[in-house]
Amino acid sequence: MRVPAEPAHLTDRDANDTSPLMLGDLPPLVHLPLPGRKGRALLDSLARLESPAFTARRARREEKSGAAQDPIVWAEARGSNVLDADGNRYVDLTSGFGAASVGHAHPKVVAAIQSQAPRLLHALGDLHPSTGKIGLLERICALAPIENPRAVLSLTGSEAVETALKTAVLATGRPGVLAFEGGYHGLSQGPLAACGYAASFRQPFLEQLNPHVDFAPWPSEQASVEGALADVAAHLNDDLGAVLVEPIQGRGGVRVPPPGFIAGLADLAHEHGALLIVDEIFTGFGRCGAMFLVDEYGVEADLLCLGKSLGGGMPVSACVGRGKVMAAWGDPSGEAIHTGTFFGHPLGCAAALATLDVIAEEQLVARAERVGEAFATRLRQVPGVVSVRGRGLMLGLELQRDVMVATRALLEQGYLALPAGAAADVLQLVPPLNIDEALLEGFCQALTQVLA
């Protein structure tokens, strides 16, 4: 909401507010223009110091949309609220790219980090592990819907996918990977080869990437599952060692496959001696109203990639595989051939364990399903919303208005949302799973104004 001529120091205003709400579940309070004086000064520094790739990208978006695309500069975040360097307050419907599924700086996650920090900041990874690493492995393996699970911890979702791709080569002896158009699995060297989100991401690095990757078309939710699987079958070959898939394409535009597609895909992969790698980095841990969508789909992945919300804001990821598949790594007598200095980092493990506690204690999986269904129903009533798709609290909206323009207008109303899809033509909504429902209603009202 636009608030003229009011003190910019929101903490002062909040201290005098008689409302029982606290920072974390407060409505927006924004002073235009965005960014403000402090934010602009910080962005000037950023432009001098940061790789030009990011600054140029914002300039291209501004040219394309005809609207300003300068970012705000985050200074503080708690719960569903973000404060910028100029003191403006926002409601975050991105949950930090999905990482803050339990809200920003959840008290239990922060307390776990504070308790861990003075005791052990760093250990010796796979050589001399920490108690926290072992505890997190126990917890993840207990949750994963996989037979005799074994896991590898890392920091980013991209690294979890790299682990899965390496495992598939070791287990099958085949270099081929089948991925999907629109799929996004990270941009580090291994996953980049299987990134179907945009060919432009791969093009400059093609000579360094796995040449044995092919892309199948991604079916719409209304497509015939038989026809969709026939399209996949046309891409199968004897070199195929892995089929890599998201159960719902997130960054690709919140694209849901037809019922039965993932189960049929698993059957096709196994018939051709390939492993099924399911990337639940975005969809996992309750985001879509299920702990893991593969469980809902009745599919047992050979390898399951997890990340984003696992760390509650800290960088933690995992690749979990069936015991028989992970046995391909063997028991090398020499150097470990896959490891990282900060894999299984004690602070990250402490945060992840606390995050899993919060998800269970606050029943966020069931809440995401209930609140997400109500939110989707309400969004369909907003004039100018063409369609709403997704599951739980991962929703994608097609709008009558240009999404890039709408995203900026929503920011000026105090709501953080992101465009998705290769053409940036879908409004992606992935709020914290414990967001106050009143804030979602406020968003619907703001979206109504923006689309008017």
N, C-alpha and C positions, 0 to 999 in steps of 0.2 A: 504494500500500500504506500502511496506517496504521502509523506508527512511534511508539510512546510514549516519552516521557522520554529523548530523545536531543538533543544540542546542536543548536541551530537554525542555527548558522553552517555551512552545507554546504561552503563552500570549505575550512574547516579539516578537515572530515571527508574531503573528497576528497583533500586533500594527503597524508593519512596512509593512504589506501586503497591496498592492494597490487594492486588490479585494474589491468590494462593499459588499461582504458577511460578516456576523458577526457570532460570536460564536452562534451556534444554527442551522445553515444550512451550515456548513463547511464540506468539505470532510475529510476522515481520515488522521491521521498523527501518525504513530506508529514506535517506536524504539524497536527492538527485543534484547534480549528475553523478553517474558512476563511471569510473572510479572517482573518488574525491581527491582533495589536494595531496594527502599523504599517500594514497594509492598511486596517483600519477607519478609522484616523485620516486616511489619504489619501482614502478614499471620502467621509468627512465633508466634506473640502475640496471634493471634486468635486461633491457635492450642492449646495454653496453657489454654485459657479461655473459649472457646466455647464448647457446648455439643459435645462429640465425634461423634455423629450421622452424623453431616454434614461433618466433616473432613474425616471420614471413607467412606462416600458416594463418595467423590471426588476420594479417592484412588481406590475404586472399579471401578469407571468410567474410570480411567486412565488404570487400568489393563485390562478392557474389550476392550477399544478402541485402546490401544497401543500408545496413544498420551497423552502428559501432559494435566492435567485438573485443575491445580492450577488457581484460579480465579484472575482477576484483582481486585483492590480495588478502588471503586468509590470515587472521591473527589469533583466533581462538575458536574452538568448537566444543560443544557439549550437547549430548543428547541429539535432538534433531535440529539444533540451532548452530549457525556459523556466524561469527563476528568478523568483519573485515577491518583493515587497517584504519579506515575512517570512522569506525564505530557503528557501522550499519549492521543490522541483524537480519538474518535470512533463515528460511526453513529449507533444509537440505533434502531434496528428493533424489539425490544421487548417492547418498550415504558413502561419499568418497570413493566413487567407482565401485560401490558394493562392499567395500572393506569394513565399513562401520555398521554392520547389520544389527549390532546390539546398541547402536547409538555411539556418538563420539564421546570418548573419554568416560566410558561407563565406570562408575565408582569401583566396582569389583575388579574390573580389568586394571584400572589405575592402581588399586591397592595391591594387586598381585605383582605388578611391575615394581612398585615401591618396596615391597617386601623382598623381592628377589635381588634388586640392584645392589644393596650393600653386602649380600652374601656371596654372589657369584655372577659376575658380568659376562665371563667368557670361559669356555672349557676347551678341551682338545677334540671336539667333534666325534668322529668315529673311532679315534684312537683311544682316548680316555673320556668317555661320555659323561654328561651331567645327569643327575637324578631327574631333572625336569625333562630332558630328552626322552628318557626311558618311560617316564610317566605319560608323556604325550603320545608316544608310540602305542602304549597299552590302550589309551583312551581311543585313539583313532581306529586301531584294529578292532576294538570292541564294537565300534559304531558301523564300520564299513560292511556293506552287504556282500561280502566276498568270502569264498571258501578258504580257510586257513590263510588269512591275510598276512602279508609282509609289507612293510612300508619303508619309504625313503623320505626323510624330511629335507626341505630346502627353503628358500626364501620367497621366491616369486612363483606365480602360476606358470609362467613361461618355463621355469626350471623344472617344475613338476612334469610338464609335457615333454621336455627334453629327456627326463628320466624314463618316461614311458616309451618314447621312441627308441632310445638305446636298448631298453629291456626287450622290446619287440624284435629288434635285430638279433640280439643274443639268443632269444628263445626260438625264433623261426629260421634264422639264417638267411632271411629274405630282406632286401633293402626297400621294397616297394611300400608306399603309403597311399591310401586313398582317403582324401579329405573332401570337404564340401564347399561349394561356392557360397560365399558369405560367412564362412566359418572364421572365427578369430581365436587363436591359441597363443598369442604373444609374439613378440618380434625379435627375440634372440635367435641366434643362427639356426638352431635345429628346427624349432617351431615355425620360423619364418617361411621355410620351404612349403609348409602345409597351411599357410595363411591364405584362405580364399576370400578374405574380406575385400582386398583390393590388389589387383595385379601390380599396381604402382609401388606397393610396399616391397615386392619381391624383385622387381625389374633391375634395380641398380646392382643387386647382389647375386644375380642368377648363376654366375659362373662358380660361386662358392657354395651354392645350395644343393641339396640332394636332388639329383635329376630324376629319381624314381618316384616322384609324387604326381598323382593325378587328382583331378577334382570332378566330383559328380554333382549334378544339379540338386539343389535343396528343394524339397517339395513343399507346397503350401499345405496348410492345415486341412483344406477342403479337397486336396488331391486324392486320387485313388491310391491306396497303399500298394496295390499290385503293380500299378504303373510306375510308382515311385521306385519300387524295388527292382523293377525291370530296367529302369534307367541306371541304377547302381550296378546291376549285374553286367551291364555293357562295359563297365570300366574295370572289371576284375581280371586278373591275369596271374600267371604262375610265379611272378616275382613278388606278389603282394604279401607283406608280413604284418601289416597293421591297417585297420580302419579306424580313423580318428573322427569323433563326432561330439558335438554338444547336444544334450537332450532338448534344449531350446537355444536357438542362436540368440545370444545377448546383444553384443555390440553390432551384430549383423542386422539388427532391427526387431528384436524380440519376435523371432519367427518360430512358430510352434509346428512340429511335424504332424502328419495325420496319425490317428491312433493306430498302433500296431507297427509303425514304421521302424522304431528302434529295435523292437524284438525281432522283426524280420531281418533287419540289418545284421544283428548278432548271428542269426542262423546263416546268412549268406557268408559272413566273414569266416565262420568256423567250417563251413562246407569247403572253403577254399584254403583252409589251413592258416588263416590269418587270425590275429588277435584283435579283439574289440577294445579300443581305448576310448573311454567316456570322459570327456572334459566337463566336470561339474564345478569348475573353479568359480563360476558365477552363480550357478543354480543351486549349489549345495548348501547344506546346513540351514535349511528352512526357508530360503529365499522364495521358493515356489510353492510353499505350503506342504512340503515333504522334506524329510531330512536329506534324502537323495532321490532324485527323480528316477534313477534306474530301478530303485525298489518299487516305485509306483508303476513303472512300465513292465515289471516282472522280468527284468533282465539282470543277469549277473555279468558285470564287466570283467574282462581279463585284467584290465588296468584302469584304475580310477584316479583322476587328477583332481586335487582339492587345493583351495587357496582362498584368496580375497578375505572373506569374513572370518576365516579360521582364527586369525590373530587378533581380532577385535581392534584393528588399527595398526598392529605390528606386522612386519613382513614375515609370514610363515606360510609354507605350502607343503604338500605331501603328494607322493604318488604311492597308491596302495595297489598291490597286485595279488593275484592268486598264488598260493605257495608254490605250486608246480611251475608257474611262469617265472616267478622271482628266483627260483632255483637255478635259472640260466646264468645268473651272476656267479654261481659257484662259490668257492671258498679260496680266493687267490692267495697264494703264499707270498707273493711279492707286494708291490704297491697297490693300493686301492685305485681302481680305474674310473671311479666316479665319486667325487666328494667335493666339499667346499669348506672353506675356513669357518664360515658362519652358519653352516647347516646345523640345525638343532640348537640354535643359540638359546642360552638359558632365559633371557628376558622374553624372547618370542614364545618359548615354550610355556612360561608362566602365564603370559597373556592369553595364549590359546587355551590352556586348561581352564582359566577363569571364564573365557568366552563360552566354552562348551557348558560350563556350569550355569551361566546366565541363560543360555538358550533353553536348557532343561528346566531351570527353576521358574523362569517367566513364561514357560510354555509357548515360546515364540514360533515354533513350527505350526502349531494349530492356530495361533493368532494370525500368522501370515495368511493362512488359507481363508480364515473368516473375514479379516479386515480387507484383504485383497479382493475378495468377491464383492463385498459391499462397495469398495472404492471403485471397482470396475463398473458396477451398476450405476453408480452416481456419475461417473465420467461419461457414460453413454447418454446421459440426459443433458450434457452441455452442448448448446448449439454451436455448430462448427466442428465438432468431433465426428469424423467420418467413421472411424472404427476403433475398437479397443481390443487388444489381444494380449495373451500372456497367461501366467498362472501366479497365484499368490500375490506377492508384492514385487513381481517383475512384470511390468505392464508397458506396452508400446501403443502409442496413439498415432493414428493418421489424422491430419488436420486439413481443413479447407484453406488455412493460411500457411505460408512458407514457414517451415519449422525453425529455421535459423532465426528468422525475424521474431517468431513467437517466443523462442528461448530467451532472446535478449529482453523482450518486453516483460516476460515473467521475472527475469532477474531484477528489473527495475520495480517490479511489484514486490520483490523480496523472496522469490522462490527460485531455488537452484534446481535446474533440470538440464538434461543433456539430449542432443540430437543423436540418433543412431541410424544404422543402415549406411551402405556405401555411398548413397546419395544424400545422406543427412536428412532424410524425409520422414523420419519417425521420431516422435517425442518419447524418450525413454524415462520411465518413472520407477525408481528402485529406492524407496525411502527406508530408513531404519525399520526393522521389524517391530519395534516397540514404540513407534511414533504415535503421538496423541491423535486420535481420530478427528478432533476438532481442527487440527492443522491440515488434514486432508480435505476437509470441507472448505476451509479457507482457500486452499489451492484451487478447488473447483470454481469458487466464486471469482478468483483472480483470473483463471483461464477463461471464464465466461466473458470477463471484461476485455481480455486480450483478443479474443476471437470475434468480438463484436465489431 
